[in-house]
Amino acid sequence: MLLEGKNAIISGGVQGIGAATAVEFAREGANLCIVDIKPENEAKDIEEQIRKMGRKTIFSKCDISSFADAERSVKTALDEFGRIDILVNNAGISRDQVCWKMTEEQWDRVIEVNLKGYFNLTRHVAPLFKEQKSGKIINVTSINGLRGKFGQTNYSASKAGVIGYTKALAKELGAFGVNVNAVAPGLIETSMLRESDSRDKIIDMAMNEIVLKRVGQPEDVANVIAFLASEKAKHITGEVMKVDGGQYI
Ligand SMILES: NC(=O)c1ccc[n+]([C@@H]2O[C@H](COP(=O)([O-])OP(=O)(O)OC[C@H]3O[C@@H](n4cnc5c(N)ncnc54)[C@H](O)[C@@H]3O)[C@@H](O)[C@H]2O)c1
């Protein structure tokens, strides 16, 4: 198993890519602290799957845009497990609008969650990783942070910010044996897409770009995150790995 006995924190672990990553981590032997803004009852299904695999799981309700919430979640995980080995910054939101119509609230909320939220959890985990001289941080960005997307100046800026943050953090923590990497998914079929009225239109447009001609699934991203969290990726840091079926080449 890739992650035997490791303890991981995953933000946004209740659904989508975060939930698939939590399940994959458990399959590979890790215990999980699921951090999410949603109530704990919505995490029951994922927690049950993790426990069935014989791993420990705890839930910490947290708005990652709050520094105090993030500190409390890291403390909860540390109190429960005694040590943290992996942080997956995954929780993210979008509030799409063309720039000339975007409200200040739409801009601020996306930056607060997608960018500051990643700092908030990292800020409380980094001293632990530095002290123990090991740790893995994986940040979920997006191909739209690499190429920009119409109607998503706020989202694209936040995800581009995550890439700069990943590279700077890799330089700061490398000397302490800590790997910091990012994954950049293309279109992935999560509930956001499944429940969208424009699902078929969005898929049609993406299919013109996706060279592998399939829609990405949360598990496709989870597999890469698990690899980056493992010792198999011990010589990789500051990297941005696209998981997009060739959507952005
Ligand atoms: N789905 C895609 O096509 C796609 C593509 C590229 C990148 N991504 C990125 O992948 C990550 C996961 O996306 P997803 O599609 O699984 O999304 P999702 O909406 O299915 O899940 C996101 C999870 O984050 C939680 N969350 C939202 N705001 C939060 C906050 N302030 N504090 C704590 N938790 C919060 C939600 O409750 C939810 O459980 C995001 O960062 C997203 O930007 C997704």
The ligand as a Gaussian input file, in Angstrom:
#p B3LYP/6-31G(d) Opt

LIG

0 1
 N      -14.761000      19.451000     -11.228000
 C      -13.944000      19.995000     -12.109000
 O      -14.185000      19.974000     -13.331000
 C      -12.683000      20.664000     -11.653000
 C      -11.746000      21.032000     -12.635000
 C      -10.563000      21.643000     -12.230000
 C      -10.333000      21.895000     -10.894000
 N      -11.257000      21.539000      -9.964000
 C      -10.951000      21.846000      -8.563000
 O      -11.022000      20.667000      -7.813000
 C      -11.401000      20.965000      -6.465000
 C      -12.593000      20.092000      -6.084000
 O      -13.619000      20.352000      -7.018000
 P      -14.945000      19.447000      -7.131000
 O      -15.369000      19.510000      -8.537000
 O      -14.725000      18.145000      -6.457000
 O      -15.937000      20.377000      -6.298000
 P      -17.249000      20.013000      -5.441000
 O      -18.078000      21.253000      -5.445000
 O      -17.866000      18.735000      -5.909000
 O      -16.647000      19.791000      -3.970000
 C      -16.033000      20.826000      -3.286000
 C      -16.075000      20.539000      -1.799000
 O      -15.472000      21.660000      -1.129000
 C      -16.310000      22.059000      -0.056000
 N      -16.123000      23.488000       0.208000
 C      -16.527000      24.536000      -0.558000
 N      -16.221000      25.697000       0.047000
 C      -15.602000      25.392000       1.215000
 C      -15.048000      26.161000       2.267000
 N      -15.100000      27.506000       2.256000
 N      -14.486000      25.528000       3.317000
 C      -14.450000      24.149000       3.353000
 N      -14.974000      23.376000       2.396000
 C      -15.539000      23.987000       1.324000
 C      -17.715000      21.746000      -0.542000
 O      -18.635000      21.678000       0.533000
 C      -17.509000      20.430000      -1.258000
 O      -17.612000      19.340000      -0.382000
 C      -11.697000      22.453000      -6.441000
 O      -10.582000      23.157000      -5.950000
 C      -11.941000      22.785000      -7.902000
 O      -11.662000      24.128000      -8.184000
 C      -12.426000      20.934000     -10.312000

